[in-house]
Amino acid sequence: MNVLSVILNKAASDLKVKYHHRCSSSKLTHVCFADDLLIFIDGSLSLVQNVLQVLTEFELRSGLAELDTIKASTGMHQGSLHVCYLGIPMCTKKLSLQNCEVLLHQIKGKFSSWSVRSLSFAGRLLLIKTVFAGINNFWCFTFLLPKECIKRMNSLCGMFLWNGNIEGSHTAQVSWEVVTKTKEQGA
């Protein structure tokens, strides 16, 4: 997007693109945010055509059109790079359960550490409400989690709450739905 910004600003300084009348004093040609772009210009046909030329120039410089040609001529498909940022996978598509393995592993790590083994029931409940909720909120702020991931997280919380660990089988003394009720609902 930096390259596109430079190209648009140069087009405006070369008078190929005329500023929108409300943007001329600030010399604002465009605003970029993530993968969105707003271009502010005088709406004449010739200037719109000039902006389209700028976008075509950007397409050629970025190699986006060339990528399609390479895929078509070689028969290769485009892969993706699995990248994490701040512990969260960066993906452009809806998260799968496999993408959430990092989250589940993080929760298992918190519940399996030696320091939580001697916690009382109340201590385990407090740990779930604070640490688990913090991790969960951090992820949910960014993504819609798959239902299966949420089920597994709830299962891990239930096993940890009732047994003090997440290994082996367990029998719940009270259903998880009752445990997660608010104080106003009678829990």
C-alpha positions as CSV (number, residue, x, y, z in Angstrom):
1,M,0.0,0.0,0.0
2,N,3.0,2.3,0.5
3,V,3.9,2.0,-3.2
4,L,0.3,2.8,-4.2
5,S,0.4,5.8,-1.9
6,V,3.5,7.1,-3.5
7,I,2.1,6.6,-7.0
8,L,-1.2,8.4,-6.1
9,N,0.7,11.3,-4.5
10,K,3.0,11.6,-7.5
11,A,0.0,11.6,-9.8
12,A,-1.5,14.5,-7.8
13,S,1.8,16.5,-7.8
14,D,2.1,15.9,-11.6
15,L,-1.5,17.2,-11.9
16,K,-2.7,13.9,-13.4
17,V,-5.1,13.6,-10.5
18,K,-6.9,16.7,-9.2
19,Y,-7.7,16.8,-5.5
20,H,-11.3,16.7,-4.4
21,H,-12.5,20.2,-3.5
22,R,-12.7,19.5,0.2
23,C,-9.3,17.7,0.2
24,S,-7.1,20.2,-1.7
25,S,-6.0,22.3,1.3
26,S,-4.7,19.1,3.1
27,K,-3.5,17.6,-0.2
28,L,-5.3,14.4,0.6
29,T,-5.6,12.0,-2.3
30,H,-6.5,8.8,-0.5
31,V,-6.9,6.9,2.9
32,C,-5.7,3.3,3.4
33,F,-6.8,1.1,6.2
34,A,-6.0,-2.7,6.2
35,D,-7.2,-3.8,2.8
36,D,-9.5,-0.9,2.2
37,L,-8.7,2.1,0.0
38,L,-10.7,5.4,-0.4
39,I,-9.5,7.7,-3.2
40,F,-10.6,11.4,-3.1
41,I,-10.6,13.1,-6.5
42,D,-12.5,15.6,-8.6
43,G,-15.1,13.4,-10.3
44,S,-14.5,14.3,-13.9
45,L,-14.2,11.5,-16.5
46,S,-10.6,12.2,-17.5
47,L,-9.5,12.2,-13.8
48,V,-11.2,8.9,-13.1
49,Q,-9.5,7.5,-16.1
50,N,-6.2,8.8,-14.8
51,V,-6.8,7.1,-11.4
52,L,-7.6,3.8,-13.3
53,Q,-4.2,4.2,-15.1
54,V,-2.5,4.7,-11.7
55,L,-4.2,1.5,-10.4
56,T,-3.1,-0.4,-13.5
57,E,0.4,0.8,-13.0
58,F,0.2,-0.4,-9.4
59,E,-1.1,-3.8,-10.5
60,L,1.8,-4.2,-12.9
61,R,4.4,-3.1,-10.3
62,S,2.9,-5.4,-7.6
63,G,3.0,-8.5,-9.7
64,L,-0.6,-9.3,-9.0
65,A,-1.5,-9.8,-12.6
66,E,1.7,-11.7,-13.2
67,L,0.8,-14.2,-10.4
68,D,-2.3,-15.3,-12.3
69,T,-0.3,-15.8,-15.4
70,I,2.3,-17.9,-13.6
71,K,-0.4,-20.0,-12.0
72,A,-2.1,-20.6,-15.4
73,S,1.0,-21.4,-17.3
74,T,2.7,-23.7,-14.8
75,G,-0.4,-25.4,-13.3
76,M,1.0,-24.6,-9.8
77,H,-1.4,-23.4,-7.1
78,Q,-0.7,-20.6,-4.7
79,G,0.0,-21.7,-1.1
80,S,-0.2,-19.8,2.1
81,L,2.3,-19.0,4.8
82,H,1.2,-19.8,8.3
83,V,2.2,-16.8,10.3
84,C,1.4,-16.0,13.9
85,Y,1.4,-12.5,15.4
86,L,1.2,-12.0,19.2
87,G,0.3,-15.7,19.4
88,I,-2.6,-15.5,17.1
89,P,-2.6,-17.0,13.6
90,M,-2.9,-14.5,10.8
91,C,-5.4,-15.9,8.2
92,T,-7.7,-14.4,5.7
93,K,-10.3,-17.0,6.0
94,K,-12.6,-18.3,8.8
95,L,-10.6,-20.1,11.5
96,S,-10.6,-23.8,11.4
97,L,-10.2,-26.1,14.4
98,Q,-6.6,-26.7,13.3
99,N,-5.9,-22.9,13.4
100,C,-7.2,-22.9,17.0
101,E,-4.8,-25.6,18.2
102,V,-2.4,-22.8,19.4
103,L,-5.2,-21.5,21.6
104,L,-6.1,-25.0,22.9
105,H,-2.4,-25.7,23.6
106,Q,-2.1,-22.4,25.4
107,I,-5.1,-23.2,27.7
108,K,-3.8,-26.7,28.3
109,G,-0.4,-25.2,29.3
110,K,-2.1,-23.0,31.9
111,F,-4.1,-25.8,33.3
112,S,-1.1,-28.3,33.4
113,S,1.5,-26.1,35.1
114,W,2.8,-27.3,38.4
115,S,1.6,-24.2,40.2
116,V,-2.1,-25.0,39.7
117,R,-2.0,-28.5,41.0
118,S,-2.6,-27.6,44.6
119,L,-5.4,-25.1,44.0
120,S,-8.7,-25.5,45.8
121,F,-11.9,-25.7,44.0
122,A,-12.4,-21.9,44.5
123,G,-8.9,-21.3,43.3
124,R,-9.5,-23.3,40.1
125,L,-12.7,-21.5,39.5
126,L,-11.0,-18.1,39.9
127,L,-8.2,-19.2,37.5
128,I,-10.8,-20.2,34.9
129,K,-12.6,-16.9,35.3
130,T,-9.5,-14.7,35.1
131,V,-6.7,-16.4,33.1
132,F,-8.9,-18.5,30.8
133,A,-11.4,-15.6,30.2
134,G,-8.5,-13.3,29.4
135,I,-7.0,-15.7,26.8
136,N,-10.5,-16.4,25.4
137,N,-11.4,-12.6,25.1
138,F,-8.0,-11.9,23.4
139,W,-8.8,-14.4,20.7
140,C,-12.5,-13.6,20.4
141,F,-11.7,-9.9,20.0
142,T,-10.0,-10.9,16.7
143,F,-11.9,-14.0,15.5
144,L,-15.1,-15.9,15.5
145,L,-14.0,-19.2,17.0
146,P,-15.4,-22.5,15.6
147,K,-18.0,-24.2,17.7
148,E,-15.9,-27.3,18.1
149,C,-13.1,-25.1,19.5
150,I,-15.5,-23.6,22.1
151,K,-16.7,-27.1,23.0
152,R,-13.1,-28.3,23.6
153,M,-12.3,-25.2,25.7
154,N,-15.4,-25.7,27.8
155,S,-14.5,-29.4,28.2
156,L,-11.0,-28.5,29.4
157,C,-12.4,-26.0,31.8
158,G,-14.9,-28.5,33.2
159,M,-12.2,-31.2,33.6
160,F,-9.8,-28.7,35.3
161,L,-12.5,-27.4,37.6
162,W,-13.8,-30.7,38.9
163,N,-10.5,-32.8,38.9
164,G,-7.8,-30.2,39.2
165,N,-6.2,-31.5,36.0
166,I,-7.1,-32.1,32.4
167,E,-5.7,-35.6,32.1
168,G,-7.8,-38.8,32.3
169,S,-11.5,-39.2,32.5
170,H,-13.8,-37.2,34.8
171,T,-17.3,-37.1,36.1
172,A,-18.9,-33.7,36.6
173,Q,-20.7,-33.2,39.8
174,V,-22.7,-30.3,38.4
175,S,-23.3,-29.5,34.7
176,W,-21.1,-26.9,33.1
177,E,-24.2,-24.8,32.2
178,V,-25.0,-24.5,35.9
179,V,-21.4,-23.5,36.7
180,T,-21.4,-20.8,34.1
181,K,-24.6,-19.1,35.3
182,T,-24.2,-15.6,36.7
183,K,-24.7,-14.9,40.4
184,E,-28.0,-13.3,39.5
185,Q,-29.2,-16.5,37.9
186,G,-28.5,-18.4,41.1
187,A,-25.1,-19.9,40.7
